[in-house]
Amino acid sequence: MKQLMKRLTALLLPAALCAALLSGCAKDGEGLALSVCAGSAPGSLDPIYAEDVGGQTILAHLYENLMRVTADSTGKTSVLPGMAKSVEQEEEVKEGAVTVTYTFRLRSNARWSDGQPVTAKDFVYAWQRLANPATGSRYADLLSVVKGYQEARAAKDMSLLQVTAKNDSTLVVVLNGRYDWFLKEVCTSPAAMPLRQDVVQRLKASSSGKSWWEGDPTQLVTNGPYTVAALEEGRLLRLEANSRYYSDQPGPRSIDFHFAGSAEEAWSLYEGKTVDAVWPLPDARLTELAADPEWTPLPELATYAVLFNCASEPFSDPTLREAMSLAVERGALAQAAGAAALPAEGVVPPGVPENEEGDFRTLSAPLLDNSPEGYGERCRQARSLLEEAGYNSGADLGEQEFLYLKNSVNDAVAQLLCQQWQEVLGVQVVPKGMTERELMSALRGGEYALAGRTLTASANDAECFLISWTSGSPENLIRYESTAYDTLMTIVAGAADGTARMGCLHDSEALLLMNYACTPLYTKGTAWELRETFTGAFRDPRGWFSFAGVVSRPV
Protein backbone atom coordinates (compact mmCIF):
# COMPACT_ATOMS: atom_id res chain seq x y z
CA MET A 1 0.00 0.00 0.00
CA LYS A 2 1.04 3.57 -0.51
CA GLN A 3 0.97 5.94 2.41
CA LEU A 4 1.60 9.63 1.99
CA MET A 5 3.52 10.73 5.04
CA LYS A 6 3.17 14.18 6.45
CA ARG A 7 5.14 16.94 4.87
CA LEU A 8 8.13 17.82 6.98
CA THR A 9 6.96 21.35 7.66
CA ALA A 10 8.60 21.17 11.05
CA LEU A 11 11.84 21.82 9.20
CA LEU A 12 10.60 25.15 7.88
CA LEU A 13 9.82 26.92 11.14
CA PRO A 14 13.29 26.40 12.64
CA ALA A 15 14.77 27.51 9.32
CA ALA A 16 12.73 30.70 9.33
CA LEU A 17 13.63 31.40 12.93
CA CYS A 18 17.29 30.70 12.21
CA ALA A 19 17.25 33.06 9.21
CA ALA A 20 15.73 35.78 11.37
CA LEU A 21 18.36 35.27 14.03
CA LEU A 22 21.14 35.33 11.48
CA SER A 23 20.00 38.57 9.90
CA GLY A 24 19.50 40.08 13.35
CA CYS A 25 23.03 39.37 14.53
CA ALA A 26 24.94 39.76 11.28
CA LYS A 27 26.72 42.80 12.72
CA ASP A 28 28.38 40.57 15.39
CA GLY A 29 30.72 39.04 12.84
CA GLU A 30 30.98 42.03 10.52
CA GLY A 31 34.59 42.66 9.61
CA LEU A 32 35.86 39.61 11.51
CA ALA A 33 38.87 37.90 9.95
CA LEU A 34 39.34 34.48 11.54
CA SER A 35 42.45 32.29 11.36
CA VAL A 36 42.26 28.57 12.15
CA CYS A 37 44.24 25.37 11.83
CA ALA A 38 42.36 22.14 11.20
CA GLY A 39 45.24 19.89 10.28
CA SER A 40 47.58 19.54 7.32
CA ALA A 41 47.08 20.77 3.77
CA PRO A 42 44.07 18.98 2.29
CA GLY A 43 44.75 16.00 0.09
CA SER A 44 41.79 16.96 -2.08
CA LEU A 45 39.09 19.59 -2.46
CA ASP A 46 37.03 17.25 -4.61
CA PRO A 47 34.02 16.36 -2.42
CA ILE A 48 34.09 12.66 -3.30
CA TYR A 49 37.79 12.27 -2.46
CA ALA A 50 38.36 14.52 0.55
CA GLU A 51 39.14 12.19 3.46
CA ASP A 52 41.09 14.37 5.88
CA VAL A 53 39.48 16.67 8.43
CA GLY A 54 41.06 19.78 6.93
CA GLY A 55 39.74 19.10 3.44
CA GLN A 56 36.26 18.21 4.64
CA THR A 57 36.18 21.30 6.84
CA ILE A 58 37.05 23.56 3.91
CA LEU A 59 34.46 21.86 1.70
CA ALA A 60 31.79 22.35 4.39
CA HIS A 61 32.37 26.11 4.04
CA LEU A 62 32.55 26.17 0.23
CA TYR A 63 29.53 24.02 -0.60
CA GLU A 64 26.12 23.35 0.87
CA ASN A 65 24.10 20.15 0.63
CA LEU A 66 20.33 19.71 0.62
CA MET A 67 20.36 20.01 4.42
CA ARG A 68 22.84 21.67 6.76
CA VAL A 69 24.04 21.13 10.32
CA THR A 70 23.88 23.95 12.85
CA ALA A 71 24.67 24.16 16.55
CA ASP A 72 23.14 26.15 19.40
CA SER A 73 24.99 27.90 22.21
CA THR A 74 25.33 24.62 24.13
CA GLY A 75 26.91 22.85 21.18
CA LYS A 76 23.86 20.70 20.45
CA THR A 77 23.53 20.17 16.71
CA SER A 78 20.40 20.08 14.59
CA VAL A 79 19.66 19.66 10.90
CA LEU A 80 17.91 22.43 8.97
CA PRO A 81 17.06 22.93 5.29
CA GLY A 82 20.03 23.95 3.18
CA MET A 83 19.69 24.09 -0.60
CA ALA A 84 16.29 22.42 -0.14
CA LYS A 85 13.61 24.75 1.17
CA SER A 86 11.32 21.77 1.86
CA VAL A 87 11.15 17.99 1.59
CA GLU A 88 8.27 15.56 1.23
CA GLN A 89 8.45 11.88 2.14
CA GLU A 90 6.31 9.14 0.64
CA GLU A 91 6.43 5.48 1.61
CA GLU A 92 5.33 2.38 -0.31
CA VAL A 93 5.18 -1.17 1.04
CA LYS A 94 4.74 -3.84 -1.61
CA GLU A 95 5.09 -7.58 -0.98
CA GLY A 96 7.01 -6.85 2.18
CA ALA A 97 9.53 -4.57 0.45
CA VAL A 98 9.71 -0.95 1.52
CA THR A 99 10.63 1.98 -0.68
CA VAL A 100 10.73 5.57 0.51
CA THR A 101 10.65 8.50 -1.90
CA TYR A 102 12.01 11.91 -0.92
CA THR A 103 11.05 14.94 -3.00
CA PHE A 104 13.21 18.00 -2.40
CA ARG A 105 12.12 21.47 -3.51
CA LEU A 106 15.17 23.70 -3.97
CA ARG A 107 15.31 27.33 -2.90
CA SER A 108 14.46 29.80 -5.65
CA ASN A 109 17.26 32.09 -4.45
CA ALA A 110 19.94 29.38 -4.24
CA ARG A 111 22.82 30.55 -6.42
CA TRP A 112 26.30 29.47 -7.35
CA SER A 113 29.02 32.02 -6.72
CA ASP A 114 28.96 32.98 -10.42
CA GLY A 115 25.27 33.84 -10.16
CA GLN A 116 23.81 30.78 -11.87
CA PRO A 117 20.97 29.00 -10.06
CA VAL A 118 21.60 25.78 -8.15
CA THR A 119 19.50 23.11 -9.87
CA ALA A 120 18.40 19.55 -9.21
CA LYS A 121 20.65 18.45 -12.08
CA ASP A 122 23.67 19.62 -10.09
CA PHE A 123 22.78 17.09 -7.38
CA VAL A 124 22.08 14.33 -9.91
CA TYR A 125 25.51 14.88 -11.49
CA ALA A 126 27.30 14.94 -8.13
CA TRP A 127 25.54 11.86 -6.75
CA GLN A 128 26.00 9.82 -9.91
CA ARG A 129 29.67 10.77 -9.86
CA LEU A 130 29.94 9.68 -6.21
CA ALA A 131 28.24 6.33 -6.87
CA ASN A 132 30.19 5.55 -10.05
CA PRO A 133 32.73 2.75 -9.37
CA ALA A 134 35.01 4.35 -11.95
CA THR A 135 35.66 7.28 -9.60
CA GLY A 136 36.66 4.94 -6.77
CA SER A 137 35.37 7.13 -3.94
CA ARG A 138 35.53 5.53 -0.50
CA TYR A 139 32.28 7.36 0.30
CA ALA A 140 30.28 5.76 -2.50
CA ASP A 141 28.45 3.51 -0.06
CA LEU A 142 26.75 6.60 1.39
CA LEU A 143 24.39 6.09 -1.54
CA SER A 144 24.00 2.32 -1.10
CA VAL A 145 20.59 3.03 0.44
CA VAL A 146 19.41 4.59 -2.85
CA LYS A 147 17.35 2.27 -5.02
CA GLY A 148 19.29 1.10 -8.07
CA TYR A 149 22.72 1.66 -6.50
CA GLN A 150 23.97 -1.91 -6.87
CA GLU A 151 22.46 -2.27 -10.35
CA ALA A 152 24.02 1.01 -11.50
CA ARG A 153 27.47 0.01 -10.28
CA ALA A 154 27.24 -3.50 -11.73
CA ALA A 155 26.12 -2.22 -15.14
CA LYS A 156 28.30 0.91 -14.95
CA ASP A 157 25.18 2.84 -15.90
CA MET A 158 24.56 5.61 -13.43
CA SER A 159 21.14 6.40 -14.91
CA LEU A 160 19.90 3.34 -12.98
CA LEU A 161 20.55 5.18 -9.71
CA GLN A 162 17.16 6.51 -8.66
CA VAL A 163 18.21 10.11 -8.15
CA THR A 164 16.41 12.24 -10.72
CA ALA A 165 15.66 15.86 -11.55
CA LYS A 166 11.92 16.25 -12.09
CA ASN A 167 12.68 19.82 -13.10
CA ASP A 168 15.30 22.43 -12.25
CA SER A 169 13.92 22.96 -8.74
CA THR A 170 12.74 19.43 -7.84
CA LEU A 171 15.00 16.52 -6.90
CA VAL A 172 13.53 13.04 -6.36
CA VAL A 173 15.44 10.33 -4.48
CA VAL A 174 14.08 6.80 -3.94
CA LEU A 175 15.50 4.67 -1.10
CA ASN A 176 15.35 0.89 -0.87
CA GLY A 177 14.20 0.89 2.76
CA ARG A 178 13.58 3.06 5.79
CA TYR A 179 16.81 4.81 6.67
CA ASP A 180 16.18 7.32 9.44
CA TRP A 181 19.65 8.77 9.01
CA PHE A 182 19.34 9.67 5.32
CA LEU A 183 18.39 13.33 5.81
CA LYS A 184 20.78 14.08 8.64
CA GLU A 185 23.76 12.10 7.33
CA VAL A 186 23.70 11.69 3.53
CA CYS A 187 22.00 15.03 2.85
CA THR A 188 24.57 16.94 4.95
CA SER A 189 27.72 15.04 3.97
CA PRO A 190 30.57 16.90 2.20
CA ALA A 191 30.90 13.88 -0.12
CA ALA A 192 27.38 14.43 -1.47
CA MET A 193 27.66 18.19 -2.03
CA PRO A 194 26.36 19.43 -5.42
CA LEU A 195 28.76 20.15 -8.27
CA ARG A 196 28.33 21.88 -11.61
CA GLN A 197 29.31 19.54 -14.42
CA ASP A 198 30.31 22.39 -16.73
CA VAL A 199 32.61 23.84 -14.06
CA VAL A 200 34.30 20.51 -13.34
CA GLN A 201 34.84 19.90 -17.06
CA ARG A 202 36.13 23.43 -17.69
CA LEU A 203 38.59 23.34 -14.80
CA LYS A 204 39.70 19.84 -15.70
CA ALA A 205 40.49 20.97 -19.25
CA SER A 206 42.67 23.82 -17.95
CA SER A 207 44.35 22.00 -15.07
CA SER A 208 47.44 20.82 -17.00
CA GLY A 209 47.20 17.24 -15.80
CA LYS A 210 46.28 18.11 -12.20
CA SER A 211 42.97 17.34 -10.56
CA TRP A 212 40.24 19.72 -11.73
CA TRP A 213 40.26 21.71 -8.47
CA GLU A 214 44.06 22.06 -8.17
CA GLY A 215 45.00 24.37 -11.03
CA ASP A 216 43.61 27.55 -9.50
CA PRO A 217 41.26 27.03 -6.54
CA THR A 218 40.10 30.65 -6.78
CA GLN A 219 38.28 29.59 -9.96
CA LEU A 220 36.08 27.14 -8.04
CA VAL A 221 32.38 27.92 -8.35
CA THR A 222 30.71 27.21 -5.00
CA ASN A 223 27.24 27.41 -3.48
CA GLY A 224 28.13 27.62 0.22
CA PRO A 225 28.74 30.61 2.47
CA TYR A 226 32.35 31.10 1.28
CA THR A 227 34.49 31.11 -1.85
CA VAL A 228 38.26 30.64 -2.27
CA ALA A 229 40.05 34.00 -2.30
CA ALA A 230 43.72 33.02 -2.22
CA LEU A 231 46.07 30.08 -1.82
CA GLU A 232 49.61 29.96 -0.50
CA GLU A 233 50.72 26.50 -1.52
CA GLY A 234 51.18 24.22 1.48
CA ARG A 235 50.76 27.10 3.91
CA LEU A 236 47.23 28.55 3.94
CA LEU A 237 43.96 28.87 2.06
CA ARG A 238 41.89 32.04 2.43
CA LEU A 239 38.11 31.97 2.12
CA GLU A 240 35.91 35.03 1.75
CA ALA A 241 32.17 35.40 2.29
CA ASN A 242 30.13 34.44 -0.78
CA SER A 243 28.01 37.44 -1.77
CA ARG A 244 25.67 35.14 -3.72
CA TYR A 245 24.81 32.97 -0.71
CA TYR A 246 21.07 32.95 -0.05
CA SER A 247 21.29 33.85 3.65
CA ASP A 248 22.90 36.61 5.67
CA GLN A 249 25.78 35.24 7.71
CA PRO A 250 26.70 36.24 11.26
CA GLY A 251 30.22 34.92 10.99
CA PRO A 252 33.61 35.99 9.66
CA ARG A 253 33.98 37.91 6.43
CA SER A 254 37.13 35.83 5.83
CA ILE A 255 38.65 32.62 7.19
CA ASP A 256 42.33 31.76 6.82
CA PHE A 257 42.99 28.02 7.01
CA HIS A 258 46.61 27.54 8.08
CA PHE A 259 48.16 24.13 7.49
CA ALA A 260 50.44 22.26 9.89
CA GLY A 261 52.43 19.11 9.33
CA SER A 262 52.01 17.87 12.90
CA ALA A 263 49.93 18.41 16.00
CA GLU A 264 52.94 20.06 17.65
CA GLU A 265 53.27 22.54 14.77
CA ALA A 266 49.52 23.26 14.92
CA TRP A 267 49.75 23.94 18.66
CA SER A 268 52.67 26.32 18.15
CA LEU A 269 50.50 28.32 15.72
CA TYR A 270 47.85 28.57 18.42
CA GLU A 271 50.24 29.46 21.24
CA GLY A 272 51.85 32.08 19.01
CA LYS A 273 48.40 33.54 18.30
CA THR A 274 48.72 32.96 14.57
CA VAL A 275 45.44 31.04 14.72
CA ASP A 276 42.46 31.25 17.05
CA ALA A 277 41.21 27.67 16.66
CA VAL A 278 43.34 24.55 16.53
CA TRP A 279 43.05 20.85 15.80
CA PRO A 280 44.58 18.35 16.38
CA LEU A 281 46.07 18.81 19.83
CA PRO A 282 49.47 17.26 20.59
CA ASP A 283 49.76 14.34 23.01
CA ALA A 284 51.32 16.61 25.65
CA ARG A 285 48.25 18.86 25.63
CA LEU A 286 45.87 15.87 25.62
CA THR A 287 47.74 14.44 28.60
CA GLU A 288 47.31 17.76 30.44
CA LEU A 289 43.59 17.73 29.72
CA ALA A 290 43.25 14.06 30.70
CA ALA A 291 44.71 14.84 34.12
CA ASP A 292 41.46 16.65 34.93
CA PRO A 293 38.92 14.00 36.08
CA GLU A 294 36.11 16.24 34.79
CA TRP A 295 37.50 16.31 31.24
CA THR A 296 35.88 14.14 28.60
CA PRO A 297 37.35 13.85 25.10
CA LEU A 298 35.06 14.17 22.11
CA PRO A 299 34.53 10.70 20.62
CA GLU A 300 35.92 9.93 17.21
CA LEU A 301 33.56 7.77 15.18
CA ALA A 302 36.03 4.94 14.71
CA THR A 303 37.05 1.67 16.36
CA TYR A 304 40.44 0.07 15.84
CA ALA A 305 40.01 -3.68 15.52
CA VAL A 306 41.66 -6.95 14.62
CA LEU A 307 40.16 -8.42 11.46
CA PHE A 308 40.21 -12.19 11.01
CA ASN A 309 39.97 -13.70 7.55
CA CYS A 310 36.97 -15.89 8.32
CA ALA A 311 37.06 -17.57 4.91
CA SER A 312 40.49 -19.18 5.12
CA GLU A 313 42.56 -21.33 7.44
CA PRO A 314 43.36 -21.15 10.24
CA PHE A 315 40.92 -18.41 11.28
CA SER A 316 37.86 -19.89 9.65
CA ASP A 317 37.56 -21.69 13.01
CA PRO A 318 35.53 -19.49 15.44
CA THR A 319 37.05 -21.32 18.43
CA LEU A 320 40.54 -20.20 17.43
CA ARG A 321 39.28 -16.66 16.82
CA GLU A 322 37.79 -16.67 20.32
CA ALA A 323 41.10 -17.82 21.82
CA MET A 324 42.99 -15.03 20.05
CA SER A 325 40.39 -12.47 21.15
CA LEU A 326 40.43 -13.47 24.83
CA ALA A 327 44.22 -13.18 24.92
CA VAL A 328 43.99 -9.45 24.17
CA GLU A 329 44.41 -6.95 27.02
CA ARG A 330 42.67 -3.83 25.70
CA GLY A 331 43.61 -1.56 28.57
CA ALA A 332 47.31 -1.78 27.74
CA LEU A 333 46.63 -1.36 24.02
CA ALA A 334 44.54 1.76 24.66
CA GLN A 335 47.39 3.22 26.72
CA ALA A 336 49.77 2.58 23.83
CA ALA A 337 47.33 4.35 21.49
CA GLY A 338 47.44 7.66 23.38
CA ALA A 339 45.92 9.75 26.16
CA ALA A 340 42.46 9.99 24.55
CA ALA A 341 42.09 6.28 23.72
CA LEU A 342 39.73 3.95 25.60
CA PRO A 343 39.35 0.15 25.57
CA ALA A 344 36.63 -0.77 23.08
CA GLU A 345 33.31 -2.06 24.42
CA GLY A 346 31.89 -3.07 21.05
CA VAL A 347 32.16 -2.48 17.31
CA VAL A 348 30.07 0.71 17.45
CA PRO A 349 32.12 3.46 19.14
CA PRO A 350 30.86 6.02 21.67
CA GLY A 351 29.15 9.08 20.22
CA VAL A 352 26.80 7.27 17.83
CA PRO A 353 23.27 8.40 18.73
CA GLU A 354 20.44 6.07 19.66
CA ASN A 355 17.72 8.32 21.06
CA GLU A 356 17.23 11.41 23.20
CA GLU A 357 18.37 9.51 26.29
CA GLY A 358 21.84 8.73 25.09
CA ASP A 359 24.07 7.10 22.51
CA PHE A 360 24.17 3.53 21.23
CA ARG A 361 27.17 2.53 23.32
CA THR A 362 26.10 3.92 26.68
CA LEU A 363 22.55 2.56 26.41
CA SER A 364 23.75 -1.04 26.26
CA ALA A 365 25.91 -3.16 28.53
CA PRO A 366 29.54 -3.51 27.38
CA LEU A 367 29.88 -6.45 25.01
CA LEU A 368 33.56 -6.93 25.83
CA ASP A 369 35.12 -7.67 29.22
CA ASN A 370 37.97 -5.23 29.80
CA SER A 371 38.33 -5.66 33.58
CA PRO A 372 42.02 -5.91 34.56
CA GLU A 373 41.17 -8.28 37.42
CA GLY A 374 39.50 -10.71 34.99
CA TYR A 375 42.36 -10.83 32.50
CA GLY A 376 44.04 -13.82 34.14
CA GLU A 377 40.86 -15.90 33.82
CA ARG A 378 40.38 -14.79 30.21
CA CYS A 379 43.92 -15.95 29.43
CA ARG A 380 43.20 -19.33 31.01
CA GLN A 381 40.07 -19.65 28.85
CA ALA A 382 42.07 -18.63 25.78
CA ARG A 383 44.63 -21.40 26.31
CA SER A 384 41.85 -23.94 26.84
CA LEU A 385 40.13 -22.84 23.63
CA LEU A 386 43.40 -23.08 21.70
CA GLU A 387 43.65 -26.70 22.76
CA GLU A 388 39.97 -27.25 21.92
CA ALA A 389 40.69 -25.92 18.42
CA GLY A 390 43.23 -28.71 18.00
CA TYR A 391 46.52 -27.00 18.81
CA ASN A 392 48.71 -28.43 21.57
CA SER A 393 50.60 -25.13 21.64
CA GLY A 394 50.63 -21.86 19.80
CA ALA A 395 53.70 -23.01 17.92
CA ASP A 396 51.47 -25.48 16.05
CA LEU A 397 49.91 -22.50 14.25
CA GLY A 398 53.19 -21.61 12.65
CA GLU A 399 54.24 -18.06 12.06
CA GLN A 400 51.39 -15.66 11.29
CA GLU A 401 51.50 -12.09 9.98
CA PHE A 402 49.55 -9.15 11.35
CA LEU A 403 49.09 -6.52 8.65
CA TYR A 404 48.39 -2.92 9.58
CA LEU A 405 48.66 0.66 8.33
CA LYS A 406 52.11 1.84 9.31
CA ASN A 407 52.36 4.90 11.58
CA SER A 408 53.85 5.55 15.00
CA VAL A 409 50.70 4.74 17.00
CA ASN A 410 49.86 1.61 15.01
CA ASP A 411 53.49 0.47 15.28
CA ALA A 412 53.31 0.57 19.09
CA VAL A 413 49.91 -1.13 19.21
CA ALA A 414 50.93 -3.87 16.77
CA GLN A 415 54.12 -4.68 18.68
CA LEU A 416 52.26 -4.94 22.00
CA LEU A 417 49.39 -6.94 20.52
CA CYS A 418 51.72 -9.53 18.97
CA GLN A 419 53.60 -9.70 22.28
CA GLN A 420 50.32 -10.49 24.10
CA TRP A 421 49.53 -13.33 21.70
CA GLN A 422 53.03 -14.71 22.16
CA GLU A 423 52.99 -14.51 25.95
CA VAL A 424 49.48 -15.87 26.48
CA LEU A 425 49.16 -18.46 23.71
CA GLY A 426 52.68 -18.98 22.41
CA VAL A 427 51.50 -17.92 18.95
CA GLN A 428 54.21 -16.19 16.95
CA VAL A 429 52.69 -13.28 15.06
CA VAL A 430 54.93 -10.91 13.12
CA PRO A 431 53.67 -7.32 12.72
CA LYS A 432 53.96 -5.96 9.19
CA GLY A 433 53.37 -2.25 8.58
CA MET A 434 52.05 -1.33 5.13
CA THR A 435 50.87 1.63 3.12
CA GLU A 436 47.13 2.22 2.82
CA ARG A 437 47.16 0.99 -0.78
CA GLU A 438 49.07 -2.18 0.13
CA LEU A 439 46.83 -2.93 3.10
CA MET A 440 43.57 -2.43 1.20
CA SER A 441 44.86 -4.56 -1.67
CA ALA A 442 45.57 -7.43 0.75
CA LEU A 443 42.21 -7.04 2.52
CA ARG A 444 40.13 -6.85 -0.65
CA GLY A 445 42.01 -9.76 -2.20
CA GLY A 446 41.63 -11.92 0.93
CA GLU A 447 45.42 -12.25 1.06
CA TYR A 448 45.76 -12.03 4.82
CA ALA A 449 45.08 -13.95 8.02
CA LEU A 450 45.17 -11.17 10.63
CA ALA A 451 44.99 -7.44 10.09
CA GLY A 452 44.50 -4.24 12.05
CA ARG A 453 42.00 -1.78 10.67
CA THR A 454 40.18 1.34 11.81
CA LEU A 455 36.46 0.65 11.41
CA THR A 456 34.59 3.76 10.36
CA ALA A 457 31.20 4.51 8.87
CA SER A 458 30.03 6.86 6.16
CA ALA A 459 27.25 8.12 8.43
CA ASN A 460 26.80 8.59 12.17
CA ASP A 461 24.39 5.72 12.78
CA ALA A 462 24.93 2.26 14.26
CA GLU A 463 23.52 0.64 11.13
CA CYS A 464 26.36 2.13 9.10
CA PHE A 465 28.95 0.48 11.35
CA LEU A 466 27.27 -2.93 11.08
CA ILE A 467 25.91 -3.15 7.52
CA SER A 468 29.38 -3.86 6.08
CA TRP A 469 29.43 -7.34 7.63
CA THR A 470 26.40 -8.68 5.73
CA SER A 471 27.34 -11.52 3.40
CA GLY A 472 26.52 -9.56 0.24
CA SER A 473 28.42 -6.40 1.12
CA PRO A 474 31.52 -5.58 -0.96
CA GLU A 475 32.95 -4.03 2.24
CA ASN A 476 32.79 -7.35 4.11
CA LEU A 477 36.57 -7.67 4.21
CA ILE A 478 36.49 -10.46 6.82
CA ARG A 479 34.30 -12.72 4.63
CA TYR A 480 31.88 -13.19 7.52
CA GLU A 481 28.75 -15.17 6.66
CA SER A 482 25.74 -15.54 8.95
CA THR A 483 22.16 -16.03 7.82
CA ALA A 484 20.96 -14.82 11.20
CA TYR A 485 23.03 -11.65 10.92
CA ASP A 486 21.80 -10.96 7.39
CA THR A 487 18.21 -11.44 8.54
CA LEU A 488 18.62 -9.00 11.41
CA MET A 489 20.07 -6.34 9.13
CA THR A 490 17.24 -6.84 6.64
CA ILE A 491 14.74 -6.28 9.46
CA VAL A 492 16.62 -3.12 10.43
CA ALA A 493 16.32 -1.71 6.89
CA GLY A 494 12.54 -2.18 6.91
CA ALA A 495 11.79 -1.33 10.54
CA ALA A 496 9.11 1.32 11.03
CA ASP A 497 9.49 1.39 14.80
CA GLY A 498 12.65 3.11 16.04
CA THR A 499 12.87 1.15 19.28
CA ALA A 500 12.56 -2.19 17.47
CA ARG A 501 15.16 -1.05 14.94
CA MET A 502 17.67 -0.22 17.66
CA GLY A 503 16.95 -3.52 19.39
CA CYS A 504 17.84 -5.40 16.21
CA LEU A 505 21.02 -3.36 15.80
CA HIS A 506 22.12 -4.24 19.34
CA ASP A 507 21.35 -7.91 18.60
CA SER A 508 23.34 -7.72 15.36
CA GLU A 509 26.41 -6.31 17.08
CA ALA A 510 26.20 -8.92 19.83
CA LEU A 511 25.94 -11.73 17.26
CA LEU A 512 28.95 -10.43 15.31
CA LEU A 513 31.09 -10.38 18.44
CA MET A 514 29.72 -13.67 19.75
CA ASN A 515 31.09 -15.25 16.56
CA TYR A 516 34.42 -13.41 17.07
CA ALA A 517 34.42 -12.29 13.45
CA CYS A 518 36.55 -9.34 14.52
CA THR A 519 38.06 -8.12 17.77
CA PRO A 520 37.60 -4.42 18.63
CA LEU A 521 40.63 -3.07 20.49
CA TYR A 522 40.13 0.59 21.33
CA THR A 523 38.31 3.77 20.43
CA LYS A 524 39.89 7.22 20.36
CA GLY A 525 38.77 10.61 21.51
CA THR A 526 39.85 14.01 20.33
CA ALA A 527 39.87 17.63 21.45
CA TRP A 528 40.23 21.06 19.89
CA GLU A 529 40.46 24.59 21.19
CA LEU A 530 38.88 27.92 20.25
CA ARG A 531 40.20 31.09 21.82
CA GLU A 532 37.86 32.23 24.58
CA THR A 533 37.25 35.59 22.90
CA PHE A 534 35.17 33.81 20.24
CA THR A 535 32.07 31.64 20.18
CA GLY A 536 29.96 29.91 17.54
CA ALA A 537 32.31 27.23 16.19
CA PHE A 538 31.42 23.56 16.41
CA ARG A 539 32.77 20.17 15.44
CA ASP A 540 30.47 17.87 13.51
CA PRO A 541 30.41 14.42 15.16
CA ARG A 542 31.71 13.00 11.88
CA GLY A 543 34.93 14.98 12.27
CA TRP A 544 34.92 18.26 10.39
CA PHE A 545 34.47 21.76 11.80
CA SER A 546 32.21 24.73 11.11
CA PHE A 547 33.53 28.26 11.65
CA ALA A 548 30.86 30.01 9.58
CA GLY A 549 28.97 31.09 12.70
CA VAL A 550 31.92 32.38 14.74
CA VAL A 551 31.39 35.79 16.37
CA SER A 552 33.17 37.73 19.08
CA ARG A 553 32.08 36.63 22.52
CA PRO A 554 30.05 39.35 24.27
CA VAL A 555 32.06 41.14 26.94
Secondary structure, DSSP 8 states (H G I E B T S, - for coil): -EEE----GGGHHHHHHHHHHHHHTHHHHTT-EEEEEESS--S--STTT--SHHHHHHHHHH---SEEEEE-TTS-EEEEESSEEEEEEEEEEETTEEEEEEEEEE-TT-B-TTS-B--HHHHHHHHHHHH-TTT--TTGGGGTTBTTHHHHHHHT-GGGSSEEEEETTEEEEEESS--TTHHHHGGG-GGG----HHHHHHHHHTSTTS-TTTS-GGG----SSEEEEEEETTTEEEEEE-TT-SS---S-SEEEEE--SSHHHHHHHHHTTS-SEEES--HHHHHHHHTSTT---EEEEEEEEEEE-TTSSSTT-HHHHHHHHHT--HHHHHHHH-TTEEE-SSSS-TT-EEETTEETTTTS--SS---GGGHHHHHHHHHHHHHHTT-SSGGGG--EEEEEE-SHHHHHHHHHHHHHHHHHH---EEEEEE-HHHHHHHHHHT--SEEEEEEE-SSSSHHHHHGGGSTT-TT-TT----HHHHHHHHHHHH--SHHHHHHHHHHHHHHHHHTTSEEEEEEEEE--EE-TTEE--EE-TTS-EE-TT-EE---
